[in-house]
Amino acid sequence: MRRHRLLLPLLMLAGAAAVVAARPPFACAPGGPATSMAFCRRSLPLRARARDLVARLTRAEKVRLLVNNAAGVPRLGIAGYEWWSEALHGVSNTGPGVRFGGAFPGATAFPQVIGTAASFNASLWELIGRAVSDEGRAMYNGGQAGLTFWSPNVNIFRDPRWGRGQETPGEDPAVSGRYAAAYVRGLQQPYGGGGRHGGHTRLKTAACCKHFTAYDLDSWSGTDRFHFNAIVTPQDLEDTFNVPFRSCVVDGRAASVMCSYNQVNGVPTCADESFLRGTIRGKWHLEGYIVSDCDSVDVFYRDQHYTRTHEDAVAATLRAGLDLDCGPFLAVYTEGAVSQRKVTDADIDAAVTNTVIVQMRLGMYDGDLATQPFGHLGPQHVCTPAHQELALEAARQSVVLLKNDGTALPLSRAAHHTVAVVGPHSQATVAMIGNYAGQPCRYTTPLQGIGRYVKTTLHQAGCTDVACQGGNQPIAAAVDAARRADATIVVVGLDQKVEAEGLDRTSLLLPGRQAELVSAVAKASKGPVILVLMSGGPVDIAFAQKDRKIAGILWAGYPGQAGGQAIADVIFGHHNPGGKLPVTWYPQDYLQKAPMTNMAMRADPARGYPGRTYRFYTGPTIHPFGHGLSYTKFTHTLAHAPAQLTVQLAGHHAAAAASSLNTTKHLGHAAADVRVSHARCKGLSIPVHVDVKNVGDRDGAHTVLVYASPPAAAAAAHGAPARQLVAFEKVHVPAGGVARVEMGLDVCNELSVAGRDGVRRIPVGEHTLTIGELTHLVTLGVEQLAV
């Protein structure tokens, strides 16, 4: 997100007393100059209050409200405000809105998003959002954070090299969309009001889903995000790239969406009226503001040369629907654009009204904080024992067991008194929290976590750093430790010097000599060898999968402040792993076939293009999407699901309804389908009830994954995914027990497919549901209704 990263000093005051000065009212302070004005009257509708305020402002005052470091209006008793705060997986000081120090020396650092996505636990995602919301609001009350958090990142992790894939929920649109809605609900915790048709809801904090849209390249092979024009088909926009954003706005009711640096089909996203006004506000009905990624307006003027003048850039972005500029561009050039009649005061008023309403929903125009619902939150609500325990539990649920030969894992404490702990991440701290992180409450390293389970640990890093390059790496010392131990745990992987914002990878292999370290230690060890990987993106570890001396492999993502404890809890059986990979792990040679600049999701065999993600790629993998083992075994039984369902048509008259049933032909295949816009979607759902039985001897959590495949003719005619995840639920099942999972498949959303024109249609015919070892057929028919 950052073009020029801001490095803010950490004002860490060791032992500082937990005393925080109350933040003075942002506006409408008792006895202030505006208390009698309409915009301060809490009894009025928010839009009326916002319009009253905007009408009182001069043009110069309004223009200074169009940027992230918005100026105050002293004559009306309104303070300045910094819009840019971050809370991707904990309150973060990446942006200037958050400052650690004094009464707030740190905040709970939860696992990086790619890790919590591996839990496939939507309840957990919302709980994390709620905890972060508590801490963010507390820091706002103390004057050390804002209330507008530019999180989450819900871009699709399309290419395994992307340095920012770690920030996302992975490659699947359904998972990313559900994550977006759950985390946003947790962050915002809306209350009061009547929603879209009965007044604005109030918010605890305001979330922002970013970066709209088709943004998943930072810097690769001479192409960077500031100059990249993503060529994307309507079909891929509809069924892949835009899906999480729609869920974020429609289901999560996010208060904001951020547009991205890149162009899409020749138009900068922050200047694309069809995207901002047409889709985000028009189709999805955003109640909130649209903000640019930082310096994006300057980028499309200066770097992309999209407009001839500064004032043309102002006109392009305001008329497209942008409300707030992260950067100074609009503050500098908007008045000139008005003078040149390229924008009007009404354009400015509309943008400022949208941002002010969000501030009002947050209570910023309601006077004294102490009288407001969250005014009691303070330092005692940050880094609480409950939040830190939640961070540990989230880290445990994030761990994915990739390999477990025989009964190697969990390790027995009784049989393994001396354990060698080696690898460049064996004492990881900062590496565990990934990017867009803050200052954690504390760290537990892997070495510390493992040390709590065994009598003796033999520690050797084996590499001087994650890069592990050069001939002076202390691999021999690590090998010696492995020879002397009852078991060896090797902790390797990536860090922010390998994958990060502005840094895409060129290889899927472990950096430097890490693989050499792993193999040498495995060869020397007299006991079982457990390999632990920390990374955001996938790693080609084929060598380790094939090595019989490596008995177990875990992927931990970037597991947050408690990562070392969580890893140890899994290795020694205190926690039974239940995580599943949220991305496909490709082999290294995949990279030669798929340039990052090729945005096509679907394979093109004629050109040797393999396609992207499990939905369209059918080649070899190191591990497939959804892979993850357990220390127990689960079976599925279908308890209930219909074999047939009728789709009712809707239209203004019978002729319109009749024309809703189309026949599409492609390469000799004919497929009947119904446009989603012509179907009666309300209540059109397929109930799917699954009994999950734990047939092992350990309690465990299991994720039920439901995939749908359309009729073969429809798949061929529309280029639909061969299979698509349509539902998932996490359930805990005791050893020998059975738990029923009840899900409903929304036919219009889950069983429709996007055509090449980007229009969603429901294929008529036999759909296949796959749930683990089960398959179930559901036939969709059509019933025409006269209207």
JOVENUR-V131529 format. One record per residue. PHI is phi in degrees with one decimal (NA if undefined). PSI is psi in degrees with one decimal (NA if undefined). Layout:
phi: [PHI;PHI]
psi: [PSI;PSI]
This chain:
phi: [NA;-91.6;-85.1;-121.6;-66.5;-90.9;-105.1;-94.0;-67.1;-89.8;-90.0;-85.1;-106.3;-60.4;73.1;-63.2;-67.3;-78.5;-120.7;-130.5;-72.3;-65.2;-66.5;-66.4;-55.8;-66.8;-156.9;59.3;-66.7;-54.6;80.2;-79.1;-70.6;-118.4;-59.0;-91.5;-81.4;-60.5;-68.9;-98.2;-84.7;-68.4;-78.8;-85.3;-59.9;-62.8;-64.4;-65.0;-64.1;-64.4;-64.6;-62.7;-63.8;-60.7;-66.1;-87.2;-88.9;-77.8;-59.7;-61.8;-66.9;-66.3;-62.0;-74.1;-95.5;-89.2;-123.6;-63.7;-93.6;-64.7;-76.8;-79.2;-124.8;-56.0;-65.7;-107.3;71.8;-106.4;-82.4;-70.9;-147.1;-98.2;-75.6;-89.5;-124.4;-125.8;-156.2;-63.3;-146.7;135.3;-61.2;-125.2;-97.5;-61.5;-99.6;-72.5;-76.2;-116.4;-135.6;-90.9;136.2;61.5;-72.9;-125.6;-73.2;-168.7;-145.5;-63.7;-102.1;-80.1;-57.7;-57.3;-57.0;-58.7;-74.3;-65.3;-61.0;-65.4;-70.2;51.4;-122.7;-65.5;-64.6;-62.9;-59.7;-69.8;-61.8;-62.8;-58.4;-65.6;-64.2;-63.9;-62.8;-56.5;-71.1;-65.4;-68.0;-62.2;-69.5;-63.1;-58.3;-88.2;79.4;-123.9;-159.9;-92.8;-115.9;-106.9;-102.4;-85.0;-151.7;-96.4;-92.1;-119.4;-64.3;-73.4;-80.1;-76.2;-118.7;-66.3;-84.3;-61.7;-66.9;-101.5;-57.7;-58.0;-79.8;-103.1;-80.4;115.3;-95.7;-95.2;-61.2;-66.9;-64.8;-63.4;-66.4;-69.9;-60.5;-55.1;-64.9;-67.6;-66.7;-63.4;-60.1;-64.8;-65.8;-83.8;43.2;-62.1;-152.5;67.6;68.7;-125.5;74.6;-61.9;-109.2;-141.2;98.4;-75.4;-75.2;-86.4;-130.4;-78.4;-139.6;-114.8;-90.9;-145.6;-90.8;-137.7;-117.2;-80.3;-146.7;54.2;-105.4;-162.4;-141.7;-104.8;-158.5;-146.2;49.7;87.7;-110.9;-122.8;-65.0;-78.5;-122.9;-81.7;-106.5;-79.1;-88.7;-129.7;-77.6;-56.1;-64.7;-68.9;-61.7;-70.9;-103.3;-132.7;-67.1;-91.1;-58.0;-63.8;-70.7;-61.1;-62.6;-59.6;-81.6;-76.7;-91.8;-84.0;57.9;-58.5;-84.0;-158.2;-132.5;-106.5;-86.3;-101.9;-72.0;-71.3;-88.1;-124.5;54.1;89.9;-123.3;-58.9;-60.7;-79.0;-124.3;-99.7;-64.7;-66.4;-76.6;-74.2;-82.1;-71.9;-90.7;-66.0;-89.3;-73.9;-82.8;-97.8;60.7;-56.1;-104.7;166.6;-126.3;-111.2;-120.5;-82.2;-64.4;-67.0;73.0;-62.0;-66.8;-62.3;-62.7;-75.7;-82.0;-83.4;-92.6;-92.9;54.5;-75.4;-120.6;-80.2;-127.9;-57.6;-68.3;-64.4;-65.6;-58.5;-63.5;-60.1;-81.2;-68.6;-72.2;-71.5;123.7;-70.2;-110.9;-142.5;-105.9;-79.2;136.0;-88.9;-54.0;-67.8;-66.3;-84.0;-113.9;-69.7;-61.7;-64.2;-66.2;-68.3;-60.0;-87.4;61.5;-93.4;-136.5;-116.9;-61.1;-64.2;-62.0;-66.4;-58.3;-62.8;-66.3;-65.6;-59.7;-63.7;-73.6;-64.7;-61.2;-62.8;-61.7;-68.6;-63.4;-84.1;84.0;-73.0;-110.4;-109.1;81.6;-61.8;-60.8;-61.7;-92.1;-102.2;-55.6;-112.6;-68.1;-82.2;-71.4;-152.5;-55.1;-69.8;-101.3;-112.6;57.5;-70.4;-54.9;-66.2;-67.9;-69.4;-67.2;-64.8;-62.4;-66.8;-64.0;-62.9;-65.2;-60.7;-69.3;-80.7;-70.0;-113.0;-85.6;-89.3;-148.8;-153.6;-76.0;61.4;-117.2;-58.3;-112.0;-75.9;-70.4;-90.0;-66.5;-71.4;-93.1;-127.2;-81.9;-117.8;-124.0;-82.0;-119.3;-131.4;113.7;-66.0;-103.4;-66.0;-119.3;-63.8;-129.0;-57.2;-60.5;-71.6;-100.1;64.2;-100.8;50.1;-110.7;-108.1;-103.7;-65.0;-63.1;-169.4;-121.7;-123.1;-77.4;-56.3;-61.1;-66.3;-62.3;-66.9;-61.3;-77.2;-107.1;-127.7;-71.8;-137.0;-115.0;-109.5;-106.2;-146.4;-69.1;78.8;-137.7;-73.9;-162.3;-65.3;-60.6;48.9;-110.8;97.4;-86.4;-99.5;-73.7;-79.6;-66.4;-60.5;-64.4;-66.1;-61.2;-63.2;-62.2;-63.6;-63.5;-93.6;-103.9;-78.5;-154.9;-129.7;-117.3;-109.6;-114.3;-130.4;141.8;-114.3;-154.7;-73.8;-87.2;-112.0;-137.3;-169.6;-60.0;81.5;-140.8;-89.4;-79.8;-111.3;-146.7;-100.7;-84.0;-61.5;-66.1;51.3;-101.0;-60.2;-62.3;-61.3;-59.0;-59.7;-66.6;-66.1;-66.0;-62.5;-64.4;-85.6;-65.5;-88.7;-121.1;-63.2;-115.4;-115.1;-100.9;-115.9;-110.5;-110.2;-169.4;-93.9;-86.6;-70.9;-129.3;-80.4;-115.9;-54.9;-61.2;-76.0;-60.5;-85.3;-76.4;-69.0;-76.0;-93.8;-82.6;-143.9;-133.2;-120.6;-110.3;-113.5;60.2;-111.4;-83.2;83.1;-62.7;-101.5;-58.4;-63.6;-69.3;-62.8;-60.2;-65.2;-60.5;-75.2;-60.4;-99.3;83.8;-65.7;-127.7;-86.7;-64.5;-138.7;-72.9;-135.7;-64.3;-89.1;-142.0;-75.4;-99.6;-89.4;-75.8;-54.8;-71.3;-58.1;-62.2;-71.3;-101.3;-133.1;-60.3;-60.0;-76.2;-85.4;-85.2;-62.5;-80.3;-83.8;-69.3;-131.3;-57.6;-62.6;-105.3;74.4;-90.1;-84.0;85.0;-125.9;64.1;-60.4;-71.1;-133.3;-96.1;-121.1;-82.3;-67.9;-131.6;-76.7;-147.4;-81.3;-52.5;86.0;-72.3;175.1;-96.5;-137.6;-83.6;-131.9;-131.8;-121.7;-124.2;-118.2;-131.9;-78.3;-86.8;-161.7;-171.3;-71.6;-94.3;-142.1;-151.6;-104.6;-96.0;-89.7;-92.2;-130.2;-171.7;-77.8;-158.6;-62.6;-65.5;-63.8;-65.2;-64.4;-75.5;-71.5;-89.5;-108.2;-119.9;-105.8;-116.5;-153.3;51.8;87.6;-98.1;-116.6;-135.0;-89.5;-153.2;-124.1;-61.5;-59.0;-66.8;-102.5;-98.6;-86.2;-82.7;-61.4;79.4;-84.1;-139.7;-106.2;-74.3;-129.3;-114.2;-125.9;-93.6;-107.2;-111.8;-90.6;-97.2;-99.7;-111.5;-128.1;-61.5;-165.3;-105.1;-134.7;-100.6;-85.5;-107.7;-110.8;-106.0;-121.3;-124.2;-76.9;-54.1;-56.2;-63.9;-68.8;-61.0;-70.5;-69.0;-106.7;66.5;-75.5;-58.5;-62.7;-153.3;-142.2;-65.3;-118.1;-161.6;-156.9;-146.7;-99.2;-140.6;-97.4;-128.7;-69.2;-54.3;78.1;-93.3;-130.9;-129.6;-95.6;-113.7;-111.4;-129.4;-126.3;-98.2;-72.2;-60.7;-69.1;-91.4;-84.9;-105.2;-84.3;-129.0;-89.0;-77.2;-64.8;-89.0;83.4;-92.2;-84.6;-135.7;-100.1;-66.2;-88.8;128.8;-92.5;-100.1;-109.5;-102.9;-121.9;-132.7;59.5;-84.6;-96.4;-131.2;-142.2;-101.3;-125.9;-97.5;-97.4;-111.5;-128.2;-120.4;-87.5;-113.2;-74.7;-118.5]
psi: [-26.5;127.9;-42.8;101.4;131.8;126.9;104.3;139.7;140.7;112.4;73.1;113.5;98.9;131.4;13.0;140.0;144.3;65.5;128.2;131.9;133.7;136.6;132.4;157.3;139.0;-40.6;166.4;38.3;142.6;129.9;1.5;177.3;-12.2;6.8;-28.6;-2.9;154.9;-35.4;-11.0;-1.9;110.3;-17.3;-14.9;154.4;147.1;-39.0;-38.2;-40.0;-43.6;-42.4;-36.8;-44.2;-47.9;-36.4;-22.7;-11.6;146.9;164.8;-43.1;-39.0;-40.4;-39.6;-35.6;-6.3;1.5;1.6;163.3;-37.7;69.6;135.4;154.3;169.5;82.6;-35.5;-20.6;7.8;27.7;127.4;163.7;161.5;134.6;113.7;-23.1;95.7;156.0;146.9;53.5;-47.1;44.6;155.0;130.1;145.1;25.6;-38.6;165.9;-8.4;-16.3;135.3;123.1;153.4;167.7;-125.9;-10.8;74.1;-16.5;179.9;159.2;126.5;102.5;166.8;150.8;151.5;-40.2;-29.9;-49.3;-27.7;-33.8;-17.8;-24.1;37.8;95.8;-31.1;-40.0;-42.3;-42.5;-38.2;-40.1;-44.1;-39.7;-42.0;-43.6;-37.0;-43.2;-47.8;-38.4;-42.2;-37.5;-42.8;-32.2;-45.8;-32.0;5.1;19.7;15.7;163.5;-169.8;-4.8;103.8;121.0;69.7;150.2;169.5;115.2;23.4;149.3;132.1;78.4;-42.1;132.7;-13.7;-13.6;124.8;-21.8;5.8;-29.4;-26.6;-12.0;166.4;6.5;-159.0;-12.4;128.1;-38.8;-43.6;-45.1;-40.0;-41.8;-37.2;-46.9;-50.2;-41.6;-46.6;-39.7;-43.3;-40.8;-43.7;-45.2;-36.5;62.8;149.7;158.1;-179.8;-179.5;19.0;-156.8;-29.8;3.2;34.7;159.4;139.2;153.4;160.1;145.3;-47.8;168.7;123.7;166.0;120.9;130.2;159.0;115.0;120.5;170.6;40.1;112.6;35.8;125.7;-54.7;109.5;124.4;44.7;-2.5;130.8;168.1;-22.4;-16.4;0.1;130.1;104.2;115.3;111.4;134.4;155.2;-34.6;-46.8;-34.7;-44.9;-43.7;1.2;-73.3;-35.9;-10.4;-49.3;-33.1;-38.4;-45.6;-39.0;-44.6;-48.0;-45.4;-42.4;-19.3;44.2;147.7;-7.8;155.0;139.5;130.2;159.6;175.5;-40.1;161.9;155.5;116.2;42.1;-0.9;127.8;136.3;-31.4;-0.7;16.1;102.5;-33.7;-31.7;-55.4;-53.5;-40.7;-50.4;-58.0;-46.9;-41.3;-55.0;-38.0;-12.4;50.4;128.9;88.0;-148.1;156.3;127.9;148.1;152.1;157.9;122.4;15.3;-36.6;-43.7;-36.9;-45.8;-19.2;-53.4;-41.4;-40.3;-13.2;41.3;-32.5;159.4;-37.2;164.8;-42.4;-32.3;-36.9;-41.1;-47.0;-42.7;-43.3;-38.8;-40.5;-24.6;-25.8;8.7;141.1;-28.5;135.3;118.3;98.7;170.3;-3.8;-51.7;-32.1;-31.4;-38.8;-4.5;-41.2;-36.7;-36.6;-34.4;-44.2;-34.4;5.3;32.6;-23.4;164.9;167.1;-30.8;-36.0;-43.3;-44.8;-41.3;-42.8;-46.8;-37.8;-41.8;-40.9;-38.7;-38.4;-40.6;-41.9;-37.9;-37.1;-27.0;-1.9;12.2;-14.8;24.0;16.8;-138.6;127.4;-33.7;-22.4;1.3;162.0;-32.4;17.8;-15.5;-14.0;135.7;-161.6;-31.2;-9.6;7.6;137.9;38.1;157.8;-38.0;-41.1;-39.6;-34.3;-36.6;-39.0;-39.0;-45.4;-38.8;-40.5;-40.3;-46.4;-17.6;-20.5;132.5;123.8;109.8;-32.5;139.4;94.4;122.3;-126.7;33.3;-43.4;143.8;154.2;145.1;127.0;-31.1;-31.9;-14.9;86.3;-33.6;120.6;127.8;130.6;110.2;168.3;155.3;-17.8;12.0;-26.6;36.3;140.8;-83.1;-35.4;-28.1;-18.4;-0.9;-155.4;175.4;43.6;167.0;-144.6;110.3;160.7;-41.8;171.8;148.4;112.2;162.1;-41.7;-42.0;-43.9;-44.7;-36.5;-21.8;-10.1;-17.4;161.7;-41.6;133.1;138.2;110.8;130.6;129.9;-35.7;-27.5;147.4;-23.4;-177.7;-32.9;-36.2;49.5;152.8;168.6;-2.4;21.6;135.7;50.4;-38.0;-38.8;-38.7;-40.2;-42.1;-40.5;-41.1;-36.5;-31.4;-3.1;159.6;-25.4;158.0;132.4;120.4;122.2;108.7;-175.6;-150.0;175.2;-169.3;-6.7;-5.6;-41.3;126.9;174.7;129.9;1.8;96.4;152.0;158.2;-4.5;151.3;3.0;161.1;144.2;148.2;-126.7;19.5;-43.9;-38.2;-42.9;-48.1;-47.9;-40.6;-42.1;-42.1;-40.9;-36.0;-24.3;136.8;-11.5;-172.2;146.7;127.2;124.8;126.9;127.8;129.1;123.7;163.8;-51.9;169.1;155.3;136.7;103.0;35.2;-36.5;-38.8;-35.7;-36.3;-16.5;114.0;-20.3;-17.5;104.7;-29.8;146.3;131.4;142.2;127.9;2.8;-143.9;99.0;8.7;-172.1;-28.9;17.9;-40.2;-37.3;-41.5;-42.9;-45.7;-39.8;-35.3;-45.7;-38.3;11.1;4.9;-30.1;131.0;116.4;142.2;9.7;156.3;146.1;127.9;3.9;156.8;136.6;107.1;157.7;159.7;-38.0;-10.1;-35.0;-30.6;-18.5;-12.4;89.2;140.8;-28.2;-11.4;107.9;-4.8;130.1;-37.0;144.9;152.7;83.9;-32.7;-28.7;5.9;18.5;123.4;-9.9;175.0;141.7;168.8;-21.4;-26.8;-13.1;129.0;12.2;-172.1;150.3;158.4;-46.4;139.3;160.5;136.6;-0.9;140.5;127.0;171.7;165.8;0.6;-173.8;141.2;146.9;158.3;142.4;130.0;113.9;-34.8;134.3;135.1;156.1;-17.2;151.3;141.9;131.8;120.8;138.9;150.7;145.4;172.7;-19.2;168.9;-35.1;-40.7;-39.5;-39.7;-36.0;-6.6;-22.9;110.9;157.8;120.5;133.2;136.4;121.0;41.0;-4.0;140.3;133.1;128.4;138.1;165.6;129.2;136.8;-35.4;-15.0;-0.3;152.4;94.6;-24.8;122.0;1.7;91.8;148.0;113.8;132.6;114.7;126.2;131.1;124.3;123.0;132.0;106.5;9.0;-166.8;16.0;140.7;150.0;163.0;142.0;139.8;121.7;117.7;123.6;117.2;146.0;141.6;130.8;170.3;144.3;-40.3;-38.9;-39.9;-42.4;-41.5;-36.9;-4.3;37.4;157.2;144.2;-33.7;151.5;130.1;125.2;-15.1;150.9;146.6;143.3;135.7;140.3;129.3;122.6;158.9;128.7;-2.4;171.4;136.1;137.8;133.3;122.8;122.7;157.4;129.4;116.1;112.2;-43.2;-30.6;-50.7;-31.0;2.4;161.3;149.3;128.4;175.4;-17.1;0.8;5.0;133.0;136.4;150.3;111.6;135.6;136.4;-155.2;114.2;142.6;125.9;132.6;125.9;98.0;-121.9;-1.6;148.4;145.0;135.7;133.4;123.1;123.1;123.9;-179.6;133.1;122.4;131.0;133.7;140.7;NA]
